[in-house]
Amino acid sequence: MGRRPAATDPQCGSRAMGRRWPALLLLLLPAVLPAARCPQPCSCAAHGALRCPGPLAGLFRLLIQNTKNLVYIGPGAFTHLPRLKYLSICNTGIQTFPDVTKIFSSEFNFILEICDNLYITTIPGNAFQGMNNESITLKLYGNGFKEVQSHAFNGTTLISLELKENVHLEKMHNEAFWGASGPSVLDISSTKLQALPSYGLESIQTLIATSSYSLKKLPSREKFTNLLDATLTYPSHCCAFRNLPTKEQNFSFSIFENFSKQCESTARKPNNETLYSAIFAESELSGWDYDYGFCSPKTLRCAPEPDAFNPCEDIMGYDFLRVLIWLINILAIMGNLTVLLVLLTSHYKLTVPRFLMCNLSFADFCMGLYLLLIASVDSQTRGQYYNYAIDWQTGSGCSAAGFFTVFASELSVYTLTVITLERWHTITYAVQLDQKLRLRHAIPIMLGGWLFSTLIAVLPLVGVSNYIKVSICLPMDVETTLSQVYVLTILIFNVVAFIIICACYIKIYFAVQNPELMATNKDTKIAKKMAILIFTDFTCMAPISFFAISAAFKVPLITVTNSKVLLVLFYPINSCANPFLYAIFTKAFQRDFFLLLSKFGCCKHRAELYRRKEFSAYNSKCKNGYTGSNKASQSTLKLSTLHCQYSAVLDKTCYKMY
């Protein structure tokens, strides 16, 4: 080799390795390298390197690149190369990890580059032990690695470990760093790693994990005691490192561990000489370059930072919301389930009002399921939501929760609108019995509501907006024009429904005041009660609609944190209240409830009392219906007779609309 070791000229090294060496070095490498002399064909006289044979012990740079026909490197190929500082094995056809454990290099910051070898699938245990007794940098990128085995880096002092662009790398054993010191820099970008090893992360100062979409959960933040710079894939992971105290270390001098104390107690001078003299002897300071940044506090930098839609907080940002959401979802589920059970098992005829109330109860029941999902996940991820945010928001759970809430809210609004129109139609055309809404009319009307609500809830699942934008799984993504149109369509539908309900109840009010219209006392009281209930519903929805409209135009007037208060206190409160206000607190519902219990042998005495009252009320109303005023018209008598026939079903409360 002459005076210079092999391949000081990269061009020469590349040509020699890629053209002449495959015949000798690559096939006979185990026999050639131990001979301690370069093979004669490796001379690269035209480039001024490898002019004559010399001892291989003097090699400090060795490159094996762009040799696709090389499929095997013997276990003794790299033996006793004490001056080797850089070894590159790139773009070859080898199928097993090369044996580098016998190099025994004594060079500081030894660099091993193994890249673009697509057929190497595993980094075995103790793969680098004996390679170098000083610090090393491993550049293991672009290979076919699928697994890093236990103790893979045992016996090494790692400065930097690059595992980036190993697109098939899925598993890194929990003890991969066992027996190793370092690394200070870890790069796992563009891999499929699903978890980092929990052991050996203490020395990492720089963590790079961009485009690592499978890494959805990080080890406990206490493991990263020296982390100063993190570039990650998901913003939520940066929440783990907020307010994380950094432990300052200097790996060269242990005395620097107490340096921060001296920073606090010693006044800093312009040239810092006084400060250093307080810690080190004058002889120790000779030849040093003073670092004027030692006393400056080090803060952890993490990117990408959390945005306004995903702040660093749990799903329920406030403790009082955690209590309320459980209370509301339990009441919503149990209340609406009870109403559905009683209505569907009642021996009375299924009327249009009863049918509509069943639909409303089911919609409110779905809202309760949504709240239950949100409350359950919040309980399980409390204090560590940043580690579960990606799995939750991109998983099937959040999609199901989003579907339930959009479907429930739209079906509820649609049903309330139909109920109001039915009440208005019944009161307005009370005398014209042939124009009353029948069940055969109500069924296709509600079928349209179900189809509309299902379509609106499914669209975010197929790319029109989405449910993954925020932790509460609402379709708040308005980045595209189509998404903005989608959100505005929902809001406009709700506003139009509110206007229709307002208009109907204004008409109902004037109809009640008009003595010429023959509205019954029952319908009038039902209308008044429902006016209160439905106006309460939309009053609760108004602030949410207001803030949603502002968000749709990308001018949010409230933060996601504060919007969660609206989510719990206003958005679902009616799903909890409706079954009680519409049914459970009414005497008619209580009657049906005890009659149902009597079928199972419970509350028989109470059920018998209701039967007697019902029979007495039936006889009384039938008698009054036939002996009414002679001034009543024939239509009125006919209407009274009809009311007598189903008076046992109807009551003076809003439950009678069932």
HELIX and SHEET records of a PDB file:
HELIX    1   1 PRO A   10  ARG A   15  1                                   6    
HELIX    2   2 ALA A   16  ARG A   20  3                                   5    
HELIX    3   3 TRP A   21  VAL A   32  1                                  12    
HELIX    4   4 LEU A   33  ALA A   35  5                                   3    
HELIX    5   5 GLN A   40  CYS A   42  5                                   3    
HELIX    6   6 ALA A   45  HIS A   47  5                                   3    
HELIX    7   7 LEU A   56  GLY A   58  5                                   3    
HELIX    8   8 ARG A  221  LYS A  223  5                                   3    
HELIX    9   9 PRO A  235  CYS A  238  1                                   4    
HELIX   10  10 CYS A  239  PHE A  241  5                                   3    
HELIX   11  11 SER A  254  ASN A  258  5                                   5    
HELIX   12  12 PHE A  259  SER A  265  1                                   7    
HELIX   13  13 GLU A  273  SER A  277  1                                   5    
HELIX   14  14 GLU A  282  LEU A  285  1                                   4    
HELIX   15  15 ASP A  319  THR A  345  1                                  27    
HELIX   16  16 VAL A  352  THR A  381  1                                  30    
HELIX   17  17 TYR A  385  THR A  394  1                                  10    
HELIX   18  18 SER A  396  THR A  428  1                                  33    
HELIX   19  19 LEU A  433  GLN A  435  5                                   3    
HELIX   20  20 LEU A  439  VAL A  458  1                                  20    
HELIX   21  21 LEU A  459  VAL A  462  5                                   4    
HELIX   22  22 THR A  481  GLN A  513  1                                  33    
HELIX   23  23 ASN A  521  ALA A  552  1                                  32    
HELIX   24  24 VAL A  560  LEU A  569  1                                  10    
HELIX   25  25 ILE A  573  PRO A  579  1                                   7    
HELIX   26  26 PHE A  580  ILE A  584  3                                   5    
HELIX   27  27 LYS A  587  SER A  598  1                                  12    
HELIX   28  28 LYS A  604  TYR A  626  1                                  23    
HELIX   29  29 GLN A  634  GLN A  645  1                                  12    
HELIX   30  30 CYS A  654  MET A  657  5                                   4    
SHEET    1   A 9 ARG A  61  THR A  67  0                                        
SHEET    2   A 9 TYR A  86  THR A  92  1                                        
SHEET    3   A 9 PHE A 110  CYS A 115  1                                        
SHEET    4   A 9 SER A 135  LYS A 139  1                                        
SHEET    5   A 9 THR A 157  GLU A 162  1                                        
SHEET    6   A 9 VAL A 185  ASP A 187  1                                        
SHEET    7   A 9 THR A 206  ILE A 208  1                                        
SHEET    8   A 9 ASP A 229  THR A 231  1                                        
SHEET    9   A 9 ARG A 301  ALA A 303  1                                        
SHEET    1   B 3 THR A 122  ILE A 123  0                                        
SHEET    2   B 3 GLU A 147  VAL A 148  1                                        
SHEET    3   B 3 LYS A 171  MET A 172  1                                        
END                                                                             
